[in-house]
């Protein structure tokens, strides 16, 4: 799990079954100093957060766990982050 900033939304006209009601987000993964750490990703949204919000993102098999039946999801925004404290 890691931090990311919502930088946009993704519109898709044609979607697989199960994805019709899901919102897609464009996310920029961040380090704890809120600096970009890699390329942008597309993730499903469970939070309803707005563009500019800081969210926690889960990738891999765990990203599909909230869905029943399981969807072929690689990344999912799972929480809105209000604040955090990091001490190296």
Secondary structure, 3 states (H helix, E strand, C coil): CEEEEEEEEECCCCCCCCCCCCCEEEEEEECCCCCECCCCEEEEECCCCCCCCEEEEEEHHHHHCCCCCCCCCCEEEEEECCCCCCCC
